Amino acid sequence: MNKNKKDKILVTGCAGFIGMHLCKSLLRDDYQVYGIDNFNDYYDPNLKKERLNKLSTNKNFSFTRLDISDLKPLEKVFSSFKPDKVVNLAAQVGVRYSLENPHAYIKSNMVGFMNILECCRRNIVQGLIYASSSSVYGANSKIPFAVNDPVNQPISIYASTKRANELMAHTYSHLYGIHTTGLRFFTVYGSWYRPDMAMYIFAKNISKGLSIPIFNHGNIKRDFTYIDDIINGMRSAIEKNYKCKIFNLGNNKSENIMEVINIIEDCLEKKAKYDFHDMQPGDVEQTFAEIDESFKLLEYKPSTSIQIGIPKFIKWFKHYY
């Protein structure tokens, strides 16, 4: 066996924000990457197409458009590509949208994830790394959030599906010996960002002179995590391929939303018009990742503060628009 042979990696949701950055990182290191994405219209599919264009020129990258909730074409990809490892980032995202269209979350995040697990089982995949979310901590009052904290109080359908994914992965690890690693992402941001996220909305509205919606009257804190730090954690999870683990990937610092807005204002050299609202259903006041386990087992060391990361995001935002 060639010890220098690179794993063949299947990445679902490859045209998404995190998916594109992960694929770029893997391709830079000469991995053979097969990407799949369904290009749903939750936000502008043209942004996803432009992300995909960044990948498609690489000779080690292949792509098929499909939905992971559709088992037959998914099985064909597994049987033809024969991945060593799978990174599942395909999901219906967004806490607030889950209040409007919960069925979309069951289809993609539950049925789709079940299909991924079954395909991994049938094709003897070495490891499955999958996206979970800080949303699973729900109504927990203990801060910071640790991976061994109880997570039995999700307050959105989105969070419920992500917690269910963790339980399903645990079951498949127990029954079939599949290596599964769940990654609880904490408010990831950076270039090629999702336009439904707060930081993006703030930048867009401030640029246009429009008011920005601020929930809970500004009393919101988030653990904002720069995309490069997330990718480093993901690459480590892929390489180490633990039997059955869950990790927090956050910046280990909880930032007030008003401080984030102030940095964006400075970068854009323009003041925001504030539009304060009550807390939205399904949302939480604070997120904060305890990353001791991630530091110890993944050697995960986030190094990008919002004072460094937000200007990088705004630089991309200005160039893109």
N, C-alpha and C positions, 0 to 999 in steps of 0.2 A: 504493500500500500504506500502511495506517495504521501509523505507527511506534509509536504509543501502544498498539496492540493487544497484549493479554496472551496469552502462549502458553497453549494448552490442554494440560493435563498429566494423564497417566494415572499413578496411583500404585497399584501392587500391594502387598498386605499393608497396606492402609490402616487396618485395625483393630488393627494391631500397635502396640507401644510407640513405636517411632520413626516409623512410618507415620502414626499419628494426629497427632503433634506436627508433622510436616512438612505434612500437609494443613491443619491449623489455621493454620500460618504462611502458606501459599500463599493460603488463603481470605481471611485478613486483608488481603492485598494485592490482592484482587479477581481472582485467577486463577480460571479455570474448571477444576475438578478432578473427574476421574472416578476413583472408588476401587473396587478389587475386593479381595476377601478370601474365603477358603474356610472360615473359622471352625473350623479343626481343633481337636481336643480335647487337644493336647499340654499345654496348661494351660487353666484355666477359661474356656470361651467366653463366659461372662457378663461377664467383665472386658472382652473384646473388644467385646461388644455395647454396654456402657456407653461405651467409647471412641467407637464409631461414633455413638452418640447425640449426642456432642459436636459432630459434624460435620454430621449429617443435617438440621439446621434451617437450614443456610446454602443460599440459593437457587442458589449457584454450584457446589453439590456434588451429584454423582450417584453411585449405588452399584449394583453387581451382585455377588451372591454367586456366585463360581466359583473353580475350582482352575486355576492356570496350566498344570498338566500336562494339562488337557483342552483340546485345540487348537480345536475347532469353536466353542464359546462365546467363547473368547478372540478368535478371528478376527472374530466378530460385533461385539464391543466396539470393536475397532480400526477396523473399517469404518464403524461408525455414529458413533463419537465423533471419529474422525480426529485423534488427539493430535499436537501438535507435538513434545512430548517425553514420555519415559516414565521413571519412577523405579521400578525393580524392587526391592522390599523383601520380596516374598513368598518365603519359604524355610522349610524345616524347620531350626529352630535347635537349639542345644545340643550341646556336645561330648560330654557323658556319655551322652545318649540315643542318640547315633549308635553307641555300643557295643551297645545293645540292639536297635535297629531300623534297621539301615543302609539297608534298602530304601526307607524313607520319604525319606531324603536323596537317593537317586538319582532317585526320582520327582519330587520337588519342585524340587530344586536343579540337577539335570541336565536331565531331560526338560522340566520347566517353563521353565528358562532358555533352552533351545533353542527352545521355542515363542515366547518373548518375542523372541528375536533374529530368528526368521523373520517374525514379525508386523511387527517394525520394518522389516525389509528390504522386505517386500511393500507396506507402507504409506508408504514414504518418510518415516520419522520423522526429525526434525532431530537428535535426540540421545537416547541411552540412558544414564542414570545408575543404577548398580546397587550393591547392598551386597556388599562382600567382608568380610573379617574379619582381625583381628590373628592369628587362629589359623593363617593360611597360613605364618607364620614358623616354626611348629613347633619343631623341635629346634635352631634357630639359637642359637649361643652369643654372637654379637656383640650388644652392647647399646650404645645403643638400636637398635631395628629401623628400617632405612631402606628406602625403596621400591625402591632399586636393589640391595638385598641378594639373594642367591640364595634362592629359596623352594622348594627341591626335597625338603624333608624333613618333609612334613606328618605328624602323628602321630595323626590321627583321620580318620574318613570325612568328618565335617563339614568339616574343614580341606581335605581333598582336593577336595571338591566346590566349595568357594569358589575354590581355585586353578584348578580346571578352568574355572570361570566366567570368570576373568580371561583364560585362554588362548583360550577360545571367543570372547570379546568382541574380543580382538586379531585373531583370524582374520576376523571379520565386518567389522571396520574396514578390514583390509587388502584383503579381496576385494570388498567392496561400498561402501566409503567411509562406513559408518555411524559417526557420532561416538559413542564410548563412554567413560565415565568410571567407573572402579571406586573405591569408597571403602572402605578398610580401617578399620573401626570398632574402637576400643579400649574395652572394658568401659564401655558407655554406661549411665548411671543417671539417675533423676529421677522426677517424678510420673507416675503411670499405668504404673509399672514392671512388668516381667515377674516373676511370682511364683516362677519357677524359678532366679532369679539370687541369688547369695550375699548381697548386701546386703539384699535383701528377706527372705530366709530368716532372716538374723540378727535383723532387726527383729521379725519375727513370733514367732520362738522366744523371744527375750528378753522380749517383751511377755507371752507366755504362761507364762513361768517355765520353759521347756523348755531343754535343752542345745542348743548350736549346734555343728554339725560343722565342724571346722577341719582342713583337709588339709595334708599335709607338715609337721605339727606346728607350723603357724603360719609356716613359712618360705616364704611366698608373697607376691609383690609384683605389683601390677597398676597399669596406667595408667588410672585411673578418670576418665571423661570425662562432664561434665554435659550433659544433653540439649540445653540451649539453645545450647551451643557447637557441638554436632554439627549442629544445624539451620542455624546460620549457615554452617558449612562446606558443607552440602548445597545451600543456596540459592545460594551462590557457584558451586558446581560446575554447577548447573542453568543459571545465567545465562551462565557463561563457555563451557560446552559444548565442551571441547577435543576434538580429533580422536580421540586414543587415549591416555588417561592413567590412571594409578593414583595415588591419594593416601592417605596416612595421616591419619586424623582421630582424634587422641588429645589428651591434656592435656599431653604432653611432661614427665611426671613419674611416676615409679614409686613407688607407696605400699605400705607393708607392711600386710598384711591385719589385723594386730593393732591398728594405729593406727586403721583404719576401724572396727573393733569398739569401740574406746574412745570414738570420737566418737558412735557409735550409743548406747552405754551412757549417755553424758552427756545426749544428747537425750531419751532415754526415762526418765532418772533411775532406772535399774535396772541391776544388774550381771548379766553373762552367766554362764551355766554352760558351761564349755568341755568339748568332747568331741574330743580330738585323734585324728587318723587319719594313716596313711601317704598318700603322693601317689596320686591316682587315675590309672588308665591313661588316656592321651590328653590329660592335662593338662600344663601347663608351669609352671615355678617363677616365671618373671617375664615381664611384657610392659612395653614402654617404647617409645613412638612418637617417632621423630625426625620433625619436622614442617617442616623447612626448605623442602622443595618445596611443601608446602601453604601455608606463609606467603608464599612468593614468587609462586606462580601463582594461589592462591585467596584471598590476603589473609586467611588463616585465623589467628585470634588467640584461642585459648581463654583465658578469663579467670576461670573458676570453680574455685577450689580445693576440696578435699574438706571443708575447714573451713566453707565457705559452702554447698556443694552438698548435703552430707549432711543438715544441718538442714532444708533446703528439702524434700528427699525425705521425711524423717521427719514434717514438718508435714503433707504430703499423706497419708502412711501413717496417721497418727492420725485425720485427718478421714475417710478412706475407710473405715476399720475401726471 
